[in-house]
Amino acid sequence: MSTEIYHGVGKRKNAIARVWMKPGTGETTINNRPLENYFPSETLRALIFHPLNLTGTEGQFDIKVNVKGGGVSG
């Protein structure tokens, strides 16, 4: 059974973010850390999941992110 995995890359100045999404339970990790440890602010977490809320897909994908540069809030 093959699982579709979606991959995207975003760049700005010296920051690079790589994202992998696959159907799952909604687990999100950033640089191998749980989302809550990387972004303790509820406001920042809400911004991250805004596109998934709009499309009604929040909690339907496991998301793995690798980020280099840019700081926590950009």
LINLIN-V251425 format. One record per pair of residues at least 12 apart in sequence whose ideal C-beta (glycine too) atoms are under 6 Angstrom apart, sorted by the first residue. I is the first residue (numbers start at 0). J is the second residue. D is the distance in Angstrom with one decimal. If there is no record, write none. Layout:
BEGIN
i: (I | I)
j: (J | J)
d: (D | D)
END
This chain:
BEGIN
i: (2 | 4 | 4 | 5 | 6 | 13 | 14 | 14 | 15 | 16 | 17 | 18 | 19 | 20 | 20 | 21 | 23 | 23 | 25 | 26 | 27 | 28 | 29)
j: (21 | 19 | 21 | 20 | 19 | 68 | 68 | 69 | 67 | 66 | 65 | 64 | 63 | 60 | 62 | 61 | 60 | 61 | 58 | 61 | 62 | 63 | 64)
d: (5.5 | 5.9 | 4.6 | 4.4 | 5.4 | 4.5 | 4.0 | 3.1 | 5.1 | 4.9 | 4.6 | 5.2 | 4.6 | 4.6 | 5.2 | 5.5 | 5.9 | 3.2 | 3.7 | 4.7 | 4.5 | 5.4 | 4.5)
END
